[in-house]
C-alpha cells in the first residue's frame, strides 16, 4: 500500500471543461485516498464558466482550478503520478510527454460539453451529462481495490469503466 494518496491526472486538449470536472470529482470522492489533477496538451488558459457554475452548484470545491499544460506534470518536481485518464479523443491520440514513474494510462472518452451548440439550457445539459458520466466512472474507479489488483487486471477494469456509458444498463 502506498504511503501517499494515489495521484490521478485527467488529460484533455484544452483543460477547460471535462478534465477540470474530473479533477474536482476525484478531489471530492477520493477522500484523501486519491488526489486529482488536470492538464491539457493545448490549454485554453481559462476554465469554462459553465464548468465552474456546475461544480459550485454541486457543492464541489473550485479553489485552485485552472487551465494548465501537461508539461507541468512531466517536470522533475511534479507530483508522482499513478494514473492518467485521457477524456478526449484528441488527447488520447497525441504524443504525450514521458511521464516519470510510468503511470497507468487509460482512455475514458467523454463528449466535449464546451463544444455544445444551442441555447444556454442545451449547453448546461451537455455539461451535466459530462459531469454525470465522469462522476459515475470516478466513483467506480475509487471503489476498486487498486492496492491488491495486479497491474494487468487493474488496467482491464479501468478500461471497462472507460467503455461504459451513462445510458447503458448497469
N, CA, C and O of each residue as an XYZ file, in Angstrom:
680
protein
N       0.847     -1.182      0.000
C       0.000      0.000      0.000
C       0.890      1.243      0.000
O       1.921      1.299      0.671
N       0.463      2.216     -0.763
C       1.229      3.447     -0.864
C       1.050      4.293      0.404
O      -0.026      4.315      1.001
N       2.110      4.979      0.799
C       2.058      5.827      1.988
C       1.441      7.186      1.673
O       1.171      7.973      2.581
N       1.222      7.456      0.422
C       0.657      8.736     -0.009
C      -0.613      8.447     -0.811
O      -0.852      7.306     -1.205
N      -1.412      9.462     -1.048
C      -2.587      9.248     -1.904
C      -2.156      8.873     -3.322
O      -1.056      9.211     -3.760
N      -3.028      8.180     -4.020
C      -2.806      7.905     -5.437
C      -3.068      9.199     -6.196
O      -4.109      9.829     -6.007
N      -2.138      9.597     -7.047
C      -2.276     10.815     -7.841
C      -2.824     10.473     -9.213
O      -2.287      9.618     -9.917
N      -3.903     11.152     -9.584
C      -4.608     10.888    -10.830
C      -4.625     12.159    -11.667
O      -5.089     13.206    -11.215
N      -4.117     12.059    -12.887
C      -4.115     13.189    -13.823
C      -5.172     12.940    -14.891
O      -5.168     11.901    -15.552
N      -6.077     13.903    -15.054
C      -7.100     13.843    -16.096
C      -6.623     14.763    -17.211
O      -6.404     15.956    -16.999
N      -6.465     14.190    -18.407
C      -5.941     14.947    -19.545
C      -6.993     15.190    -20.605
O      -7.837     14.337    -20.880
N      -6.926     16.364    -21.188
C      -7.724     16.734    -22.338
C      -6.902     17.725    -23.155
O      -5.813     18.117    -22.737
N      -7.394     18.119    -24.273
C      -6.643     19.060    -25.090
C      -6.644     20.450    -24.464
O      -5.576     21.015    -24.224
N      -7.827     21.016    -24.193
C      -7.921     22.397    -23.736
C      -7.886     22.617    -22.247
O      -7.648     23.739    -21.799
N      -8.119     21.559    -21.447
C      -8.139     21.658    -19.991
C      -9.009     22.834    -19.529
O      -8.583     23.678    -18.741
N     -10.249     22.857    -20.050
C     -11.164     23.912    -19.631
C     -12.506     23.371    -19.140
O     -13.261     24.103    -18.500
N     -12.819     22.104    -19.426
C     -14.137     21.583    -19.064
C     -14.039     20.164    -18.483
O     -14.015     20.000    -17.263
N     -13.982     19.133    -19.352
C     -14.019     17.746    -18.883
C     -12.932     17.414    -17.872
O     -13.214     16.844    -16.818
N     -11.713     17.761    -18.184
C     -10.604     17.421    -17.280
C     -10.720     18.183    -15.959
O     -10.364     17.665    -14.901
N     -11.213     19.399    -16.031
C     -11.438     20.193    -14.811
C     -12.515     19.531    -13.953
O     -12.357     19.412    -12.738
N     -13.617     19.097    -14.589
C     -14.670     18.394    -13.854
C     -14.098     17.141    -13.194
O     -14.399     16.849    -12.036
N     -13.272     16.403    -13.938
C     -12.662     15.191    -13.395
C     -11.753     15.473    -12.213
O     -11.778     14.747    -11.219
N     -10.955     16.520    -12.317
C     -10.063     16.894    -11.211
C     -10.878     17.163     -9.940
O     -10.542     16.671     -8.863
N     -11.939     17.941    -10.077
C     -12.768     18.279     -8.918
C     -13.467     17.045     -8.355
O     -13.572     16.892     -7.139
N     -13.941     16.171     -9.229
C     -14.634     14.963     -8.772
C     -13.691     14.014     -8.040
O     -14.072     13.432     -7.024
N     -12.486     13.851     -8.531
C     -11.529     12.989     -7.839
C     -11.170     13.589     -6.489
O     -11.062     12.875     -5.493
N     -10.984     14.903     -6.460
C     -10.709     15.552     -5.181
C     -11.831     15.352     -4.183
O     -11.590     15.169     -2.990
N     -13.063     15.387     -4.679
C     -14.230     15.233     -3.802
C     -14.413     13.781     -3.357
O     -14.473     13.502     -2.160
N     -14.501     12.867     -4.306
C     -14.805     11.470     -3.991
C     -13.575     10.685     -3.526
O     -13.712      9.634     -2.900
N     -12.390     11.185     -3.825
C     -11.170     10.479     -3.443
C     -10.912     10.459     -1.950
O     -10.190      9.592     -1.455
N     -11.489     11.397     -1.233
C     -11.452     11.454      0.229
C     -10.060     11.184      0.819
O      -9.915     10.450      1.796
N      -9.054     11.789      0.208
C      -7.699     11.646      0.725
C      -6.954     10.425      0.219
O      -5.727     10.381      0.303
N      -7.658      9.439     -0.302
C      -7.024      8.239     -0.861
C      -6.537      8.502     -2.276
O      -5.535      7.936     -2.711
N      -7.254      9.368     -2.995
C      -6.909      9.757     -4.362
C      -6.845     11.275     -4.414
O      -7.631     11.966     -3.765
N      -5.911     11.779     -5.185
C      -5.771     13.220     -5.389
C      -5.860     13.485     -6.884
O      -5.158     12.852     -7.673
N      -6.720     14.417     -7.274
C      -6.949     14.713     -8.675
C      -6.178     15.920     -9.171
O      -5.984     16.905     -8.459
N      -5.742     15.809    -10.426
C      -5.084     16.898    -11.146
C      -5.650     16.904    -12.555
O      -6.224     15.909    -13.000
N      -5.494     18.012    -13.255
C      -5.907     18.055    -14.661
C      -4.918     18.892    -15.440
O      -4.221     19.746    -14.890
N      -4.873     18.626    -16.740
C      -3.984     19.382    -17.620
C      -4.435     19.175    -19.059
O      -5.273     18.324    -19.355
N      -3.854     19.980    -19.946
C      -4.161     19.864    -21.363
C      -2.912     19.961    -22.216
O      -1.905     20.545    -21.817
N      -3.001     19.374    -23.398
C      -1.884     19.459    -24.336
C      -1.786     20.856    -24.943
O      -0.697     21.327    -25.272
N      -2.941     21.513    -25.085
C      -3.008     22.880    -25.597
C      -4.011     23.652    -24.738
O      -5.107     23.974    -25.198
N      -3.635     23.948    -23.492
C      -4.594     24.550    -22.562
C      -5.162     25.873    -23.061
O      -4.462     26.693    -23.655
N      -6.440     26.048    -22.803
C      -7.149     27.273    -23.207
C      -6.717     28.478    -22.379
O      -6.853     29.620    -22.819
N      -6.197     28.225    -21.185
C      -5.778     29.327    -20.329
C      -6.865     29.810    -19.384
O      -6.619     30.686    -18.554
N      -8.063     29.252    -19.499
C      -9.152     29.605    -18.588
C     -10.092     28.418    -18.464
O     -10.239     27.622    -19.391
N     -10.713     28.317    -17.323
C     -11.708     27.272    -17.083
C     -13.045     27.764    -17.631
O     -13.408     28.925    -17.439
N     -13.768     26.892    -18.306
C     -15.066     27.263    -18.869
C     -16.010     27.663    -17.735
O     -16.140     26.929    -16.755
N     -16.668     28.813    -17.854
C     -17.556     29.286    -16.780
C     -18.678     28.309    -16.432
O     -19.078     28.228    -15.271
N     -19.193     27.564    -17.414
C     -20.259     26.607    -17.112
C     -19.741     25.430    -16.294
O     -20.493     24.837    -15.520
N     -18.471     25.087    -16.457
C     -17.880     24.033    -15.619
C     -17.826     24.505    -14.170
O     -18.185     23.761    -13.256
N     -17.382     25.730    -13.964
C     -17.311     26.275    -12.611
C     -18.700     26.416    -11.995
O     -18.892     26.098    -10.822
N     -19.672     26.892    -12.784
C     -21.047     27.022    -12.284
C     -21.590     25.679    -11.819
O     -22.193     25.582    -10.750
N     -21.376     24.647    -12.621
C     -21.884     23.318    -12.294
C     -21.212     22.769    -11.032
O     -21.880     22.226    -10.152
N     -19.903     22.912    -10.952
C     -19.185     22.424     -9.766
C     -19.670     23.130     -8.506
O     -19.883     22.491     -7.476
N     -19.843     24.443     -8.588
C     -20.355     25.203     -7.434
C     -21.759     24.736     -7.066
O     -22.072     24.550     -5.890
N     -22.599     24.548     -8.079
C     -23.973     24.087     -7.841
C     -23.979     22.731     -7.142
O     -24.847     22.462     -6.312
N     -23.021     21.885     -7.473
C     -22.927     20.547     -6.874
C     -22.200     20.543     -5.535
O     -22.072     19.496     -4.900
N     -21.723     21.707     -5.104
C     -21.055     21.801     -3.816
C     -19.617     21.301     -3.825
O     -19.080     20.957     -2.772
N     -18.989     21.256     -4.984
C     -17.605     20.820     -5.085
C     -16.678     22.031     -5.062
O     -17.025     23.108     -5.547
N     -15.515     21.834     -4.500
C     -14.544     22.922     -4.386
C     -14.029     23.330     -5.766
O     -13.745     22.483     -6.613
N     -13.914     24.637     -5.976
C     -13.369     25.146     -7.238
C     -12.086     25.939     -7.025
O     -11.444     26.355     -7.989
N     -11.709     26.149     -5.762
C     -10.498     26.905     -5.480
C      -9.298     26.183     -6.087
O      -9.147     24.970     -5.946
N      -8.469     26.936     -6.750
C      -7.245     26.378     -7.330
C      -7.409     25.748     -8.695
O      -6.413     25.396     -9.327
N      -8.635     25.595     -9.171
C      -8.823     25.021    -10.500
C      -8.360     26.023    -11.544
O      -8.756     27.189    -11.523
N      -7.520     25.559    -12.454
C      -7.031     26.441    -13.510
C      -6.649     25.596    -14.721
O      -6.345     24.410    -14.593
N      -6.669     26.207    -15.875
C      -6.257     25.556    -17.107
C      -4.732     25.588    -17.184
O      -4.121     26.654    -17.110
N      -4.122     24.405    -17.334
C      -2.660     24.318    -17.323
C      -2.157     23.272    -18.307
O      -2.905     22.400    -18.749
N      -0.878     23.376    -18.638
C      -0.248     22.474    -19.596
C       0.163     21.161    -18.931
O       0.521     21.122    -17.754
N       0.100     20.111    -19.707
C       0.551     18.810    -19.214
C       2.047     18.785    -18.944
O       2.540     17.890    -18.258
N       2.774     19.765    -19.480
C       4.218     19.841    -19.229
C       4.518     20.011    -17.738
O       5.572     19.582    -17.270
N       3.602     20.633    -16.989
C       3.794     20.784    -15.546
C       3.943     19.441    -14.851
O       4.632     19.338    -13.836
N       3.303     18.413    -15.392
C       3.292     17.103    -14.748
C       4.374     16.176    -15.285
O       4.538     15.059    -14.795
N       5.103     16.632    -16.280
C       6.241     15.872    -16.800
C       7.550     16.395    -16.221
O       8.610     15.819    -16.466
N       7.485     17.475    -15.460
C       8.678     18.089    -14.866
C       9.175     17.259    -13.685
O       8.423     16.497    -13.076
N      10.440     17.425    -13.385
C      11.073     16.660    -12.310
C      10.437     16.923    -10.941
O      10.412     16.030    -10.094
N       9.927     18.131    -10.717
C       9.350     18.460     -9.417
C       7.837     18.233     -9.342
O       7.199     18.641     -8.372
N       7.262     17.585    -10.358
C       5.824     17.319    -10.395
C       5.468     16.218     -9.398
O       6.313     15.394     -9.047
N       4.211     16.207     -8.943
C       3.800     15.108     -8.066
C       3.903     13.785     -8.821
O       3.596     13.740    -10.013
N       4.323     12.717     -8.165
C       4.408     11.425     -8.844
C       3.008     10.952     -9.229
O       2.107     10.923     -8.391
N       2.830     10.586    -10.487
C       1.518     10.178    -10.986
C       1.374      8.663    -10.949
O       2.305      7.923    -11.265
N       0.180      8.220    -10.553
C      -0.129      6.796    -10.534
C      -1.049      6.405    -11.681
O      -0.941      5.308    -12.228
N      -1.958      7.312    -12.040
C      -2.929      7.051    -13.100
C      -3.083      8.293    -13.963
O      -3.031      9.421    -13.473
N      -3.275      8.062    -15.266
C      -3.609      9.139    -16.198
C      -4.815      8.670    -16.998
O      -4.795      7.596    -17.600
N      -5.862      9.481    -16.999
C      -7.054      9.209    -17.788
C      -7.197     10.309    -18.833
O      -7.317     11.485    -18.489
N      -7.184      9.931    -20.099
C      -7.479     10.898    -21.152
C      -8.991     10.884    -21.346
O      -9.604      9.817    -21.374
N      -9.588     12.056    -21.478
C     -11.044     12.139    -21.596
C     -11.500     12.675    -22.941
O     -12.700     12.768    -23.198
N     -10.550     13.030    -23.803
C     -10.943     13.425    -25.150
C     -10.107     12.639    -26.150
O      -8.945     12.319    -25.898
N     -10.717     12.337    -27.279
C     -10.053     11.516    -28.280
C      -8.793     12.178    -28.822
O      -7.825     11.488    -29.144
N      -8.788     13.511    -28.928
C      -7.593     14.198    -29.422
C      -6.407     13.960    -28.499
O      -5.321     13.611    -28.962
N      -6.604     14.147    -27.191
C      -5.507     13.963    -26.237
C      -5.048     12.516    -26.199
O      -3.862     12.243    -26.011
N      -5.986     11.582    -26.379
C      -5.619     10.163    -26.346
C      -4.701      9.809    -27.504
O      -3.861      8.918    -27.378
N      -4.851     10.499    -28.636
C      -4.060     10.187    -29.810
C      -2.775     10.987    -29.937
O      -1.969     10.719    -30.829
N      -2.570     11.960    -29.065
C      -1.383     12.809    -29.157
C      -0.171     12.125    -28.537
O      -0.293     11.266    -27.664
N       0.988     12.530    -29.008
C       2.232     12.047    -28.412
C       2.406     12.761    -27.077
O       2.609     13.974    -27.027
N       2.324     11.993    -26.003
C       2.401     12.558    -24.662
C       3.847     12.692    -24.212
O       4.737     12.029    -24.745
N       4.071     13.545    -23.239
C       5.403     13.594    -22.633
C       5.734     12.249    -21.985
O       4.847     11.420    -21.785
N       6.962     12.040    -21.671
C       7.343     10.851    -20.914
C       7.030     11.151    -19.461
O       7.578     12.085    -18.874
N       6.145     10.351    -18.888
C       5.708     10.600    -17.525
C       6.633      9.884    -16.550
O       6.824      8.673    -16.661
N       7.207     10.606    -15.605
C       8.048      9.956    -14.593
C       7.253      8.882    -13.846
O       6.089      9.093    -13.504
N       7.874      7.751    -13.599
C       7.231      6.681    -12.847
C       6.336      5.775    -13.669
O       5.831      4.783    -13.144
N       6.124      6.077    -14.932
C       5.296      5.265    -15.834
C       3.909      4.964    -15.262
O       3.582      3.803    -15.018
N       3.091      5.998    -15.048
C       1.745      5.782    -14.509
C       0.881      4.976    -15.479
O       1.130      4.958    -16.684
N      -0.131      4.316    -14.934
C      -1.076      3.561    -15.753
C      -1.946      4.558    -16.514
O      -2.549      5.448    -15.914
N      -2.010      4.407    -17.828
C      -2.754      5.334    -18.674
C      -3.913      4.609    -19.356
O      -3.744      3.539    -19.941
N      -5.097      5.224    -19.263
C      -6.310      4.640    -19.831
C      -7.126      5.771    -20.472
O      -7.124      6.904    -19.991
N      -7.823      5.438    -21.568
C      -8.683      6.426    -22.230
C     -10.127      6.264    -21.770
O     -10.698      5.176    -21.831
N     -10.701      7.366    -21.311
C     -12.100      7.426    -20.893
C     -12.798      8.519    -21.707
O     -13.067      9.594    -21.170
N     -13.091      8.282    -22.954
C     -13.696      9.291    -23.807
C     -15.018      9.826    -23.277
O     -15.911      9.065    -22.902
N     -15.125     11.139    -23.253
C     -16.332     11.857    -22.806
C     -16.598     12.945    -23.848
O     -15.674     13.651    -24.252
N     -17.851     13.086    -24.283
C     -18.186     14.153    -25.224
C     -17.841     15.512    -24.623
O     -18.010     15.733    -23.424
N     -17.361     16.411    -25.466
C     -16.922     17.732    -25.008
C     -18.111     18.667    -24.809
O     -18.740     19.084    -25.782
N     -18.423     18.999    -23.560
C     -19.554     19.897    -23.339
C     -19.263     21.315    -23.810
O     -20.189     22.059    -24.134
N     -17.997     21.699    -23.853
C     -17.647     23.049    -24.301
C     -17.937     23.247    -25.789
O     -18.023     24.380    -26.262
N     -18.086     22.153    -26.518
C     -18.387     22.235    -27.948
C     -19.890     22.237    -28.227
O     -20.309     22.340    -29.380
N     -20.695     22.123    -27.181
C     -22.147     22.075    -27.346
C     -22.668     23.372    -27.943
O     -22.251     24.462    -27.552
N     -23.570     23.243    -28.879
C     -24.226     24.384    -29.521
C     -25.642     24.501    -28.986
O     -26.167     23.564    -28.384
N     -26.244     25.630    -29.204
C     -27.641     25.805    -28.844
C     -27.818     26.795    -27.712
O     -26.953     27.623    -27.428
N     -28.974     26.678    -27.078
C     -29.351     27.605    -26.014
C     -28.484     27.371    -24.775
O     -27.752     26.387    -24.678
N     -28.592     28.294    -23.849
C     -27.889     28.153    -22.580
C     -28.297     26.849    -21.896
O     -27.452     26.141    -21.347
N     -29.584     26.535    -21.929
C     -30.081     25.301    -21.301
C     -29.476     24.070    -21.971
O     -29.120     23.110    -21.287
N     -29.354     24.084    -23.299
C     -28.758     22.944    -24.008
C     -27.275     22.803    -23.664
O     -26.778     21.688    -23.503
N     -26.577     23.914    -23.552
C     -25.162     23.862    -23.188
C     -24.997     23.359    -21.757
O     -24.107     22.554    -21.482
N     -25.842     23.823    -20.851
C     -25.773     23.362    -19.461
C     -26.085     21.872    -19.367
O     -25.503     21.165    -18.544
N     -26.983     21.401    -20.190
C     -27.308     19.977    -20.222
C     -26.096     19.151    -20.676
O     -25.856     18.063    -20.155
N     -25.350     19.662    -21.629
C     -24.140     18.966    -22.088
C     -23.111     18.878    -20.954
O     -22.457     17.847    -20.794
N     -22.966     19.937    -20.177
C     -22.054     19.909    -19.038
C     -22.554     18.928    -17.981
O     -21.763     18.190    -17.393
N     -23.847     18.919    -17.743
C     -24.443     17.991    -16.772
C     -24.167     16.542    -17.190
O     -23.786     15.714    -16.362
N     -24.359     16.245    -18.468
C     -24.140     14.880    -18.968
C     -22.676     14.468    -18.782
O     -22.403     13.361    -18.317
N     -21.743     15.339    -19.136
C     -20.318     15.027    -18.966
C     -19.984     14.833    -17.490
O     -19.246     13.915    -17.131
N     -20.523     15.692    -16.645
C     -20.291     15.606    -15.205
C     -20.776     14.258    -14.670
O     -20.051     13.576    -13.946
N     -21.994     13.879    -15.026
C     -22.569     12.635    -14.514
C     -21.795     11.417    -15.000
O     -21.588     10.468    -14.243
N     -21.368     11.440    -16.250
C     -20.590     10.321    -16.773
C     -19.242     10.222    -16.066
O     -18.817      9.131    -15.688
N     -18.581     11.338    -15.891
C     -17.304     11.343    -15.162
C     -17.500     10.912    -13.712
O     -16.713     10.126    -13.185
N     -18.528     11.415    -13.079
C     -18.763     11.061    -11.685
C     -18.987      9.556    -11.532
O     -18.440      8.938    -10.618
N     -19.770      8.977    -12.403
C     -20.040      7.539    -12.327
C     -18.752      6.746    -12.506
O     -18.501      5.795    -11.766
N     -17.944      7.127    -13.473
C     -16.692      6.415    -13.726
C     -15.706      6.596    -12.566
O     -15.060      5.636    -12.145
N     -15.592      7.800    -12.060
C     -14.659      8.061    -10.964
C     -15.092      7.318     -9.706
O     -14.248      6.775     -8.993
N     -16.365      7.285     -9.429
C     -16.838      6.539     -8.251
C     -16.562      5.048     -8.404
O     -16.211      4.384     -7.429
N     -16.714      4.514     -9.609
C     -16.378      3.099     -9.844
C     -14.875      2.876     -9.667
O     -14.458      1.877     -9.080
N     -14.072      3.798    -10.169
C     -12.619      3.702    -10.061
C     -12.155      3.696     -8.610
O     -11.370      2.832     -8.218
N     -12.624      4.641     -7.812
C     -12.118      4.759     -6.445
C     -12.579      3.604     -5.562
O     -12.030      3.400     -4.480
N     -13.572      2.852     -6.006
C     -14.022      1.684     -5.242
C     -13.188      0.442     -5.540
O     -13.301     -0.563     -4.839
N     -12.352      0.503     -6.575
C     -11.507     -0.642     -6.903
C     -10.440     -0.844     -5.820
O      -9.943      0.125     -5.246
N     -10.096     -2.091     -5.547
C      -9.001     -2.363     -4.608
C      -7.653     -2.232     -5.328
O      -6.954     -3.225     -5.527
N      -7.298     -1.017     -5.711
C      -6.121     -0.797     -6.562
C      -4.837     -1.321     -5.943
O      -3.916     -1.715     -6.659
N      -4.769     -1.330     -4.623
C      -3.552     -1.809     -3.958
C      -3.351     -3.308     -4.153
O      -2.213     -3.779     -4.174
N      -4.441     -4.064     -4.295
C      -4.316     -5.520     -4.331
C      -4.482     -6.142     -5.717
O      -4.240     -7.338     -5.881
N      -4.884     -5.371     -6.701
C      -5.042     -5.920     -8.050
C      -3.694     -5.942     -8.770
O      -2.889     -5.021     -8.635
N      -3.464     -7.008     -9.536
C      -2.239     -6.998    -10.338
C      -2.439     -5.990    -11.466
O      -3.572     -5.744    -11.879
N      -1.351     -5.404    -11.969
C      -1.467     -4.315    -12.953
C      -2.304     -4.670    -14.186
O      -3.041     -3.821    -14.686
N      -2.206     -5.883    -14.675
C      -2.973     -6.263    -15.868
C      -4.477     -6.246    -15.586
O      -5.258     -5.716    -16.376
N      -4.871     -6.827    -14.463
C      -6.286     -6.841    -14.111
C      -6.797     -5.434    -13.831
O      -7.912     -5.087    -14.221
N      -5.989     -4.623    -13.156
C      -6.378     -3.243    -12.871
C      -6.601     -2.480    -14.171
O      -7.597     -1.770    -14.314
N      -5.687     -2.621    -15.109
C      -5.833     -1.919    -16.393
C      -7.103     -2.380    -17.106
O      -7.820     -1.554    -17.671
N      -7.392     -3.671    -17.092
C      -8.609     -4.186    -17.731
C      -9.859     -3.588    -17.090
O     -10.805     -3.213    -17.782
N      -9.851     -3.506    -15.776
C     -11.014     -2.939    -15.086
C     -11.177     -1.454    -15.400
O     -12.294     -0.978    -15.603
N     -10.069     -0.727    -15.439
C     -10.134      0.698    -15.765
C     -10.617      0.911    -17.193
O     -11.395      1.828    -17.456
N     -10.162      0.074    -18.112
C     -10.626      0.182    -19.499
C     -12.117     -0.117    -19.596
O     -12.831      0.544    -20.350
N     -12.596     -1.104    -18.842
C     -14.024     -1.428    -18.847
C     -14.845     -0.256    -18.301
O     -15.912      0.056    -18.829
N     -14.353      0.381    -17.258
C     -15.042      1.566    -16.713
C     -15.118      2.647    -17.789
O     -16.153      3.295    -17.945
N     -14.037      2.842    -18.527
C     -13.997      3.870    -19.564
C     -14.873      3.594    -20.764
O     -15.259      4.515    -21.484
N     -15.191      2.322    -20.986
C     -16.043      1.970    -22.134
C     -17.520      2.018    -21.777
O     -18.370      2.030    -22.668
N     -17.835      2.046    -20.501
C     -19.244      2.069    -20.106
C     -19.787      3.477    -20.318
O     -19.059      4.465    -20.214
N     -21.042      3.545    -20.608
C     -21.724      4.825    -20.829
C     -22.846      4.980    -19.833
O     -23.388      3.991    -19.341
N     -23.195      6.208    -19.532
C     -24.265      6.508    -18.579
C     -25.578      5.885    -19.022
O     -26.366      5.448    -18.183
N     -25.823      5.838    -20.309
C     -27.111      5.355    -20.800
C     -27.211      3.839    -20.820
O     -28.296      3.300    -21.036
N     -26.085      3.129    -20.596
C     -26.124      1.678    -20.607
C     -26.710      1.176    -19.319
O     -26.617      1.832    -18.281
N     -27.315      0.007    -19.386
C     -27.860     -0.617    -18.183
C     -26.715     -1.091    -17.302
O     -25.667     -1.506    -17.796
N     -26.924     -1.025    -16.017
C     -25.876     -1.440    -15.071
C     -25.804     -2.941    -14.958
O     -24.980     -3.465    -14.208
